[in-house]
Amino acid sequence: MSELYTWQNETWLRWAGLRSRLPHAILLKGPQGIGKFDFAMNLAQSLLCEKPLSDGLACQNCPSCHWFQQESHPDFRLLQPDALAEAEDGEERDAGKKKPSRQISVDQVRALADFVNLSAHRGGHRVVLIHPAEAMNTNAANALLKTLEEPSERMLIILVSHKPQQLLPTILSRCLTLVMPMPTLEASAAWLNQKGINNPAALLAQAGFAPLQAARLAEEAAGADEYNRFLQEIRNPAKFDVFALAEQLQKTEPTKVIHWLQQWCYDLSSAKLTGKVRYNSELIDLIKIISNRIPALELSRYQKELLFARREALHPLNPKLQFESILLSYRQMMLAGS
Ligand SMILES: [Zn+2]
């Protein structure tokens, strides 16, 4: 369920007032990182909800809300670049696979045609959400224009944009625009505090005062800390305590830990073969020394094991056991040459 932020309350009221004379298309514009997408999701869900609350918010309980929460509502379409969809799923790509697109393609927009022309499955509204709208390439934008020129009954197209100046003027002119508010510093700080982020002032400044962006920065910094602590442990195989580390890691996603190990081993192997590293460039000297000690066969055997572990890690029965197993094996590899 998407959060409706305190700084969006007034805009929500404006939207609630529009519901009785619904436009065909609505543009939510404003800087990145202030919660426009979450607002749009609330808006879409509330329109599809079968028993919206008195303030217009979705009830979260009706069949329609359940489908929406499960991302399977038949009367809702979300168009976003593949790169964004993948990032949200938290999926890791296998090396060698094509990079996901940062654009919304004309095929994605054309695929809407059937959706636009059929009537609603649930007899209510249909909603299309395009995010971010400026990710549409020229062909996609022109295809969307056709849809906007022939609006369907009871259908709303929501465009979310941080860069509306990049949208076609002909598209803009067909949208009702809602300017999404920038939260005050106090509101942003209060929201970040609630998420357990203390002293958010510096972080907010770094994020251009966009609170969601600040939260992302905080998360990245915490992730980097965790990674560095992990590396600190495993770089000295004679000293590190497999079982203590497995215990410590219990709350960390197994796929994440395996990914760390994969990057680390990639660097070990790359340093051995080419003298270069890709992920931990600041540790290159250390990595060269360590990698010289490890027999190449052991390293490649362990890398294969990690690949296998990653598949297993999607449904781990016991993460701690899995950590113990991959870390024991890691230590075996590191000590193989000595
Ligand atoms: Zn509902």
Residues whose N, C-alpha, C, O or C-beta is under 5 A from the ligand:
A	BS01	ZN	C49 E50 K51 A58 C59 Q60 N61 C62 C65
